[in-house]
Amino acid sequence: MYAHLHEWSPTLASPHQVHREGVCEIWLTSEDTGAYGRDIGTDLPTLLWKLVEVIPEGAMLRLGMTNPPYILEHLEEMAKILHHPRVYSFLHVPVQTGSDSVLMDMKREYCIADFKLVVDFLKKQVPGITIATDIICGFPGETEADFQETLKLIQEYKFPSLFINQFYPRPGTPAAKMEQVPAQVKKQRTRMLSQLFQSYTPYDHKIGEKQHVLITEESFDGQYYVAHNKFYEQVLVPKQPELLGKMIEVDIYEAGKHFMKGKPAQNGKIYTPSIVKPLLRGAVSGTMEEFKTINENAHYCWSSEKSFSASLLPWNLKCPRVKIVSLSLAVLAVIMAVTIAIFR
């Protein structure tokens, strides 16, 4: 239903292909999406503007995590892109702590003022935007005053999506050699931050709204379909198979901490981004044409008497990946045979 584009080709063949396969939601994701292009003489906004040109109506693009330093360089362009009707007005910008002192200990390349600049600018230029962020509780050296700064930051912005992690030292890392915050203190701070996050409800004011949502998958409990609106807020809708992979208008009638519920609006327009059925959950985009080629080759490799033809052998097929895999297996078999012969 959606495609993770971990590596991007210089051409735009991939988005054209996935939409032909029924993909209606593209995720552009990496460890730091904002750093795209720095090593090849381009940048993230340039890529995104090319992408939105080929995304059909009714399909959406979701941007992955980006740290403050890189996004700061392109704030104005990023605001324009996040305003585009086929791009979710959503951005995951991890802050990790509300304390500059702790950020320095973490060796982060930004300060709280940088993070606030990004958030404030985007909230002003892209009304309604969803900003998600991360917090690490109990990083080595974190004082009570540092933690209070974190609580203050969350209270100020009331992020609708907040990922709270308790610090755990990884062996061999510099942080593991630092003086650790007592486990009980880390647990208490994690609990306090979680209670603060649970104390506000971000979607209550949206009850009664009409929203356009893209329906992409089934909920974990199997009771609803999961959709997202322009701000990548989760909306649960009735399970109507004919609507999967479509963008529809819904009336919001209920709201929870992490979701809203909507029902299809009467006489609402349905947008279909592809003429084919969407990929099944777990299906891998980009394999259909390749398998089609293999099947076509295999079809012609059998005679009318169903006798086996040498053209069906992997190295005679036209698919280069099959040839590579076959050759690799052959080489591996030779290596194993030689190794066994030597050590007998």
N, C-alpha and C positions, 0 to 999 in steps of 0.2 A: 504494500500500500504506500510505503514511502521509501526513499532511497537515501542512504548515507553516502555522501560523496567525500571519502577520506582523501583521495588524491584527484586532482582535476587536470583533465587533458587541455592542451591549448585550444582545441576545437570545442564546439558546443554540441558534439554528437550525442553525448550522454543524456542531457535533458530532453533532446528530441526523441531519443530512443525510449527513455523511461515513460514518457507521456504516451507514446504509442502503445506501450505495454499495459497501460491502465494506471500507472502511478499518478497520484494526484497531490502528493506532498513530498517535497524535497527538503532534506536536512543537510545543511552545509556545516560540517562539524570537524573539529580538530582539538588538540590540546589548547590552542590559542588561535581562534579563527582570525582575530584582528591582525595577526602577524603575517597573514598570507601575502605572498609576493615580494617580501623584503629581500629575498635571496635571488629573485629572478627579474628584478627591475620593474615590478608593477605593484599593485596594492589591492586591498579588498574591495573598495568601492568600484574600481574598474571592472573587476570580475562580476560583481553583483549587478551592475547596470547591463552587462551583456546577458546575464542570466534572465533578468526579468523580461527581456525582449522576446524570449522563446517560451516563457511559461504561459500556458493557455488560460483563458478566463475560467474560473472555477477551481484552479489549482493554486497551491500556496508554497512559498519558500520560507523555511525557518532557519535562522542563524544560530550557530552554536556559541559556546562560551568564548568570551574575549576579555583579557585583562585590561585594566585602565590605561596603561602606558600607550598601547598601540591604537586603541580606539580614540584617544585624545587627539591624535594627529589628523583624524578624519571626521570629527564630530558633525560638521555641517552637512557633508555628503551623506554620512550614515543616517542623519535625521531625515533627509529627503528620501532615502531608500526605505527606511522603516515606515515611512508614510505611504509608500506605494501600495495600491490595492491588492497586489498579489504577493506581498511580503508581510509576514506576521509582525505586528508592532510589539515585538518581544526581544529582550536581550538579557543574557545571563552574564553578569559582571561580578565576579567574586571579589569580596572585600576582605574576608577572613577575620578581621578584628576591627574594633573602633578606635584602637590605640596606635598612634604613630610609633611609639616606642616598641611595641610588639612587632609592627610591620618591619622595623629596622632589624630586629632580631631574626625575623623570618627571611631577611635579605630580599624583600619585595622591592620592586623598582617604582613604587608610587607611594603617595601619602593619602591620608583621609581626604584632604582638600581636593586631590585629583579625582578620587572616586565621587565625591559630592558634585564636582564640576560636571562630570559625565552624566550623572543621574539627573541633576537639576536641568541641564541643557536639554536632554532628551525628553524629560517630562514636559518641558515648556514647548518644545518644537513638535513633539508627537503626542498630543493630548490622549490620555488613556493608556499609554504604553505600559506594558508589564516589565518591570525590572526584577529579575531573580538574582539572588546572591548567596554566598556561602559564609559560614562562620565556623572557626575552629575554637573550641573552648579548652582552656588549660594549656596553651602553648608554654613551653619552658620560660620562666621569668615573668609570666603574666601576673600582675598584682591585682588586688581588689579594685584599685583605682582604674587600672586598664580595663577590667571587665565591666565596670560601671560605664565607661566610655562606649563599650560595645552595646550595652543595654540602651543607652541614650540614642545611639545611631538607629537602632531598630525601632525604638519608640517614635523617633522623628519621621522615618520613612514608611513604616508599617508595610514592609515588603510582602506582597501576596504569596510569593514563593521563596522560602528560606530553607536552605540545606544546612543543618546543624550537625557538626562533627566534633566528637570528643578527641582531643589529641592523643595519639598513640605513638610512642617512639619506635621508629624503624631502625633495627640494628645496623650500625655502620654509618649512620647519617650524623652530621654535626649536631642536630637537635637532640639526638639520643645521648650525647655527651654533656649536654647542658643540665643545670639543676632543674629537676622535674617538679611540677606542681603536684601536690599530694592527690592521690586517686580520689579520695573522698571530696576534695575541693572541686576537682574537675567534674565529678558527677553532680555536685550541687549546682555549679554554674550552668551545666548543660540543662539541668532541670529548670532552673530559673529562666533561662533563655527560651526554653520550650513553652513554659507557662506564659511568657510575654507574647510569644508568637500566637498561641492559641487564644489570647484574650481579645483579639479583634477579628472581625468578619469582613472581608474585603468586597463581598458581592451582594450584600443585602440590598443596597440601593439600586441594583440592576433588575430587581423583580418588576415585571410589567413591561420591560423593554422588548423591542423586536431586534433580533440579531441575525446576521448571516453567519452560518457555521459550516465547516467542512467536516463531513462524517468519515472517519478513517478506520475505526476498529471496534471490536466488541469489548465491553467492560469486563473486568476480572471476574465478577460474579455472574456474567452471562445474561444479566437482566436488561441491559441497555446497550445502545451503540454510543461510542465516545466521539464527540465532535469538539472542535475548537473554533472560537470566534476570531476576529481580526487581532485581538490582543493575546492570543494563544491561551485564553482562559477555557478551562474544561467545561463542556456542556453535555450533559447526558440526555439522549433523545430516545424515543421508542424504537424498538428493533423492527424496522421495516426493510427487509433485504434489498428492495429496489432502490433504497436511498444510500446504500453503502458506496463510498467513493464520490458522492455528490455534495455540492454546496447548496444549502437550502436556507430559507428564512424560518426562524422559530420565534415563538412567544415564550419568554422566560417566566416561569411560574413559581420557582422555588430556588433557594440558594443555601449552600452549606459552606463550610470552611474552605474546602478545596474544589468545589464544583458548583455549577448551576444546573437546573433541569429545564428543558424546553420542549415544547410540542410544535410540530410543523404548523406554520401559519396558513390560514385558509387563503387559497388563490396565490400562494407564494411561488415565485419563479424558482425552478430547479436548474442549477448549472451543472453540466456534465463535461469535465475537462478532457475526457477521452471517449472514443467510440467503442472501445473494448472493455471487457469486464476487468475490474482491478485485480492485481496480483493477490493470491491467497497469502494469509499470514505465514511468514517464514520463507516465502518464495524469494529467490535472488534475482534482482533486476540485471539485465544484460546477458542472460543465458539463453533466452528463447530463440534468438536467431541462430546461435551456435548449435543448439540441439536440433533445430530445424534442418540445418545443413547436414549434420551427422545422419539424421533420419533419412534425408533425401538420398545421401550417398549409400546408406545401408540398403535402401529400397531397391536401388538399381544393381546391387551386388548379388542378388539372387536370381537365378534363371527361372524359367517357367516350371522346371522340374524341381525347384526348391534346393538345387545343389549349391554347395558352398562355393563362393568365388573368392579368389585371392585379393580382389579389390576391396573386400570388407576388412582386411587386416588394417590395424591402426595406422601403420606408416603409409598406407595407400589412400587414406581418407584425406579430404581437402582441409580439414580443420587443423590449423597449426598447433593449437594447444594439445590436441590428442597426440600429435606426432611427438611433441616435446615430452609429454608424460610417458609415452611408450618408450622413447629413447632413454629417458631417465631410469625407468624400471629395468631396461635391458642392461645399462651400465651398472646399476646397483647389483643386479644378479651376477654379473661378471666379477665385480669386486668381492662379493661374498664368497663366490666359488674359489677365487684365488686365495682369500684369507683362510678359508677352511683347509685348503691344500697345504698352505705354509705351516699351519699350526698342528697338523696331524702328527 
